[in-house]
């Protein structure tokens, strides 16, 4: 691997600092990896997008006049956390509201949706749209629903223009959804990409092969095939196939108008993108489709992958005017880029106004400002555990803190085995949760330990922010719901523990429901297959007035049986929900993980002195 970089860990930070240094109208909020406008206009709807890094210039390159107000940057190919997104919403909140533009990936949906719910609880006006323009997945086993890819850029453009014109949140959302309904994309790849932290290509592909229908993370597409240059019409033939699929899916008819986006994945030179554009333009002309505007370049990449995608957006007069509306961002500018003289004049006027006391006020609501200051104060506080840990028929707060610390140790020790158990998912389950619990241990002294509920809620803040992908919202919600149920409790008995687990399960269910319209239940092949049976067994043991240890043993036994049962069912939700019957014979990684954790914790509690 040869890359211009310092370390994989600093990769995203260094990139964002470099972007902000090149574009002084932007700022990088390092703590939450947010690239935003320095000045947020309170007279317009704010637009926020984001996702995993590695798709540059998406999404930070589209922050600017006429497009986004902020982009939230996750690690490479990993969703940003809900804490990151929540803080972006707070920093960009205006009187007219905030619209989130979310690509249809499970991690993105969960983290953005949970952040939106938290912001709405704070009284901030927030709504969301979901981009799913990739038609390549219709025969793919690797995704649930269509992915959001390069068409997202055109959603940013049209919604950004509408927001810049002062339209209300509901109208900006309507326009964004209109673009989503009328945009389709299809991609292909000649090579893999290389994730900096991995140091090697994501997948292997022959020099004479291409992946037809590839995703922007290197996900397999419809099929792999040989490249045939023998007829001298490879580009034309490739364009013809893809254009036909796009037209059929969008039901484009002769005489209609489109915007065409030829998007490079990062590794193909511009000359090849222009060759592809030539072929696509000829194919569209042959079908009687008129092109209103053509955009060619790297806009939604896959790091250094060789290949491209073709996006078509059906347009009417409304969408044409929004596409053509002036825009000025690092990656897309037309129509009204200010001259250096005009920019200097504006800067001079602003300086005079500031000197006279007319400096623009920060647009972040006062309530949010106070909350941010309180958060900063809390983040720097150190909390000591008061008292000796005791476990009998009850567990006191100091002992409960020790148990959660042991849980973190178990997760960290099992990072690799949990990844290996994730064969039917992304293969990163252990890494995703271990990342969060490593950070939890690093921030241990700053977690509030006044009572059991306060401690669990405090832990949830770290878990939500640092556990990777979908694990953050799922595990964070479990801790948060459990914590809220235990607020004020200095010790818990078996019935309390049963209620704690019941609420943790409810947190997982509600998170899924908010994100996908359906919460997980037993039989869906998710961690709920272990969590809910454990909660039920604990509840039954409490009702029968069993001893604490006996009840915990019964709960752990139920969790084990529930996890084992996932081997026999087809996954319907979660990380393995994309592979259908291929998941039979394998336990769900999340359920297996909870099985291991619960049983080790019970052994720890039994031996506790």
CORPE-V467047 format. One record per residue. N is the residue number from 1. SS is DSSP state (A for helix, B for strand, O for the rest). PSI is psi as a letter, one per 40 degrees, with the letter a starting at -180 (999 if undefined). BURIAL is b if it has 9 or more other ideal C-beta (glycine too) atoms within 8 Angstrom, else e. Layout:
n = [N,N]
ss = [SS,SS]
psi = [PSI,PSI]
burial = [BURIAL,BURIAL]
This chain:
n = [1,2,3,4,5,6,7,8,9,10,11,12,13,14,15,16,17,18,19,20,21,22,23,24,25,26,27,28,29,30,31,32,33,34,35,36,37,38,39,40,41,42,43,44,45,46,47,48,49,50,51,52,53,54,55,56,57,58,59,60,61,62,63,64,65,66,67,68,69,70,71,72,73,74,75,76,77,78,79,80,81,82,83,84,85,86,87,88,89,90,91,92,93,94,95,96,97,98,99,100,101,102,103,104,105,106,107,108,109,110,111,112,113,114,115,116,117,118,119,120,121,122,123,124,125,126,127,128,129,130,131,132,133,134,135,136,137,138,139,140,141,142,143,144,145,146,147,148,149,150,151,152,153,154,155,156,157,158,159,160,161,162,163,164,165,166,167,168,169,170,171,172,173,174,175,176,177,178,179,180,181,182,183,184,185,186,187,188,189,190,191,192,193,194,195,196,197,198,199,200,201,202,203,204,205,206,207,208,209,210,211,212,213,214,215,216,217,218,219,220,221,222,223,224,225,226,227,228,229,230,231,232,233,234,235,236,237,238,239,240,241,242,243,244,245,246,247,248,249,250,251,252,253,254,255,256,257,258,259,260,261,262,263,264,265,266,267,268,269,270,271,272,273,274,275,276,277,278,279,280,281,282,283,284,285,286,287,288,289,290,291,292,293,294,295,296,297,298,299,300,301,302,303,304,305,306,307,308,309,310,311,312,313,314,315,316,317,318,319,320,321,322,323,324,325,326,327,328,329,330,331,332,333,334,335,336,337,338,339,340,341,342,343,344,345,346,347,348,349,350,351,352,353,354,355,356,357,358,359,360,361,362,363,364,365,366,367,368,369,370,371,372,373,374,375,376,377,378,379,380,381,382,383,384,385,386,387,388,389,390,391,392,393,394,395,396,397,398,399,400,401,402,403,404,405,406,407,408,409,410,411,412,413,414,415,416,417,418,419,420,421,422,423,424,425,426,427,428,429,430,431,432,433,434,435,436,437,438,439,440,441,442,443,444,445,446,447,448,449,450,451,452,453,454,455,456,457,458,459,460,461,462,463,464,465,466,467,468,469,470,471,472,473,474,475,476,477,478,479,480,481,482,483,484,485,486,487,488,489,490,491,492,493,494,495,496,497,498,499,500,501,502,503,504,505,506,507,508,509,510,511,512,513,514,515,516,517,518,519,520,521,522,523,524,525,526,527,528,529,530,531,532,533,534,535,536,537,538,539,540,541,542,543,544,545,546,547,548,549,550,551,552,553,554,555,556,557,558,559,560,561,562,563,564,565,566,567,568,569,570,571,572,573,574,575,576,577,578,579,580,581,582,583,584,585,586,587,588,589,590,591,592,593,594,595,596,597,598,599,600,601,602,603,604,605,606,607,608,609]
ss = [O,O,O,O,O,O,O,O,O,O,A,A,A,A,A,A,A,A,A,A,A,A,O,O,O,B,B,B,B,A,A,A,O,B,B,B,B,O,O,O,O,O,O,O,O,B,B,B,B,B,B,B,B,O,O,O,O,O,O,A,A,A,B,B,B,O,O,B,O,B,B,B,B,B,B,B,O,O,O,O,O,A,A,A,A,A,A,A,A,A,A,A,O,O,O,O,O,B,B,B,B,B,B,O,O,A,A,A,A,A,A,A,A,A,A,A,A,A,A,A,A,O,O,O,O,B,B,B,B,B,B,O,O,B,A,A,A,A,A,O,O,O,O,O,O,O,O,O,O,O,A,A,A,A,A,A,A,A,A,A,A,A,A,A,O,O,O,O,A,A,A,A,A,A,A,A,A,A,A,A,A,A,B,B,B,B,B,B,B,O,O,O,O,B,O,O,O,O,O,O,B,O,O,O,O,O,O,O,B,B,B,B,O,O,O,O,O,O,O,O,O,O,B,B,B,B,O,O,O,O,O,O,O,A,A,A,A,A,A,A,A,A,A,A,A,A,A,A,A,A,O,O,O,O,O,O,B,B,B,B,B,B,B,B,O,B,O,O,O,A,A,A,A,A,A,A,A,A,A,A,A,A,A,A,A,A,O,O,O,B,B,B,B,B,B,B,B,O,O,O,O,O,O,O,B,O,B,B,B,B,B,B,B,B,B,O,A,A,A,A,A,A,A,A,O,O,B,B,B,O,O,O,B,B,O,O,O,O,O,A,A,A,A,A,A,A,A,A,A,A,A,A,A,A,A,O,O,O,O,O,O,O,O,O,O,A,A,A,A,A,A,A,A,A,A,A,A,A,A,O,O,O,O,O,O,O,O,O,O,O,B,O,O,O,B,B,A,A,A,A,A,A,A,A,A,A,A,A,A,A,A,A,A,O,A,A,A,A,A,A,O,O,O,O,O,O,O,O,A,A,A,A,A,A,A,A,A,A,A,A,A,A,O,A,A,A,O,O,O,O,O,A,A,A,A,A,A,A,A,A,A,A,A,A,A,A,O,O,A,A,A,A,A,A,A,A,A,A,A,A,A,A,A,A,A,O,O,O,O,O,B,B,O,A,A,A,A,A,A,A,A,A,A,A,A,A,A,A,A,A,A,A,A,A,A,A,O,O,O,O,O,O,O,O,O,O,O,A,A,A,A,A,A,A,A,A,A,A,A,A,A,A,A,O,O,O,O,A,A,A,A,A,A,A,A,A,A,A,A,A,A,A,A,A,A,A,A,A,O,O,O,O,O,O,O,O,O,O,O,A,A,A,A,O,O,O,O,O,A,A,A,A,A,A,A,A,A,A,A,A,A,A,A,A,A,A,O,O,O]
psi = [h,h,i,h,i,c,i,d,d,e,d,d,d,d,d,d,d,d,d,d,d,e,g,e,e,i,i,h,g,d,d,e,f,h,h,i,i,d,h,h,h,e,e,i,h,h,h,h,a,a,a,i,i,e,e,h,e,h,e,d,e,e,h,a,h,e,b,i,d,i,h,h,h,i,i,h,f,h,i,i,i,d,d,d,d,d,d,d,d,d,d,e,h,i,d,e,a,h,h,h,h,h,i,g,i,d,d,d,d,d,d,d,d,d,d,d,d,d,d,d,d,e,e,h,h,i,i,i,i,h,h,f,e,h,e,e,e,d,e,i,e,e,i,h,i,i,i,h,b,d,d,d,d,d,d,d,d,d,d,d,d,d,d,d,e,e,i,i,d,d,d,d,d,d,d,d,d,d,d,d,d,e,h,i,i,h,i,i,i,d,i,i,i,h,h,d,d,d,e,i,i,d,i,h,i,i,d,f,i,i,h,h,f,i,i,e,e,e,i,i,b,d,i,i,i,i,h,h,e,d,e,e,f,d,d,d,d,d,d,d,d,d,d,d,d,d,d,d,d,e,f,i,i,h,e,i,i,i,h,h,h,h,h,i,e,d,e,h,i,d,d,d,d,d,d,d,d,d,d,d,d,d,d,d,d,d,e,f,h,h,h,d,i,h,h,h,a,h,d,g,i,g,c,f,h,h,a,i,i,h,h,h,h,h,i,a,d,d,d,d,d,d,d,e,i,i,i,g,i,d,e,h,h,i,d,f,h,i,i,d,d,d,d,d,d,d,d,d,d,d,d,d,d,d,d,e,e,f,h,h,i,h,e,h,i,d,d,d,d,d,d,d,d,d,d,d,d,d,d,e,i,h,h,i,h,h,i,i,h,h,h,b,e,i,h,i,d,d,d,d,d,d,d,d,d,d,d,d,d,d,d,d,d,e,d,d,d,d,d,d,e,f,d,e,b,e,e,e,d,d,d,d,d,d,d,d,d,d,d,d,d,d,e,d,e,e,h,h,f,d,i,d,d,d,d,d,d,d,d,d,d,d,d,d,d,d,h,i,b,e,d,d,d,d,d,d,d,d,d,d,d,d,d,d,d,e,h,e,h,e,i,i,a,d,d,d,d,d,d,d,d,d,d,d,d,d,d,d,d,d,d,d,d,d,d,e,e,h,i,i,i,h,e,e,g,a,e,d,d,d,d,d,d,d,d,d,d,d,d,d,d,d,d,e,f,i,i,d,d,d,d,d,d,d,d,d,d,d,d,d,d,d,d,d,d,e,d,e,i,h,h,d,i,a,d,e,e,e,e,b,e,e,e,h,e,h,i,h,d,d,d,d,d,d,d,d,d,d,d,d,d,d,d,d,d,d,e,h,999]
burial = [e,e,e,e,b,e,e,e,e,b,b,b,b,b,b,b,b,e,b,b,e,e,b,e,e,b,e,b,b,e,e,b,b,b,b,b,b,e,e,b,b,e,e,b,b,b,b,b,b,b,b,b,b,b,b,b,b,b,b,b,b,b,b,b,b,b,b,b,b,b,b,b,b,b,e,b,b,b,b,b,b,b,b,b,b,b,b,b,b,b,b,b,b,b,e,b,b,b,b,b,b,b,b,b,b,b,b,b,b,b,b,b,b,b,b,b,b,b,b,b,e,b,e,b,b,b,b,b,b,b,b,b,b,b,b,b,b,e,e,b,e,b,b,e,e,b,b,b,b,b,b,b,b,b,b,b,b,b,b,b,b,b,b,b,e,e,b,e,b,e,b,b,b,e,b,b,b,b,b,b,e,b,b,b,b,b,b,b,b,b,b,b,b,b,b,b,e,e,e,e,e,b,e,e,b,e,e,e,b,b,b,b,b,b,b,b,b,b,b,b,b,e,e,e,e,e,b,e,e,e,e,e,e,b,b,b,b,b,b,b,e,b,b,b,b,b,b,e,e,b,e,b,e,e,e,b,b,b,b,b,b,b,b,b,b,b,b,b,e,e,e,b,b,b,b,b,b,b,b,b,b,b,b,b,e,e,b,e,b,e,b,b,e,b,b,b,b,e,b,b,b,b,b,b,b,b,b,b,b,b,b,b,b,b,b,e,e,e,b,b,b,b,b,e,b,e,b,b,b,b,e,b,e,e,e,e,e,e,e,e,e,e,b,e,e,b,e,e,e,e,e,e,b,b,e,e,e,e,e,e,e,e,e,b,e,e,e,b,b,e,b,b,e,e,e,e,e,b,e,e,e,e,b,e,e,e,e,e,b,b,b,e,e,b,b,b,b,b,b,b,b,b,b,b,b,b,b,b,e,b,b,b,e,b,b,e,e,b,b,e,b,b,e,b,b,e,e,b,b,b,b,b,b,b,b,b,b,b,b,b,b,e,b,e,e,b,b,b,b,e,b,b,b,b,b,b,b,b,b,b,b,b,b,b,b,b,b,b,b,b,b,b,b,b,b,b,b,b,b,b,b,b,b,b,b,b,b,e,b,e,b,b,b,b,e,b,b,b,b,b,b,b,b,b,b,b,b,b,b,b,b,b,b,e,b,e,e,e,b,b,e,e,e,b,b,b,b,b,b,b,b,b,b,b,b,b,b,b,b,b,b,b,e,e,e,b,e,b,b,b,b,b,b,b,b,b,b,b,b,b,b,b,b,b,b,b,b,e,b,e,b,e,b,b,b,b,b,b,b,e,e,e,b,b,e,b,b,b,b,b,b,b,b,b,b,b,b,b,b,b,b,b,e,b,b,e,e,b,e]
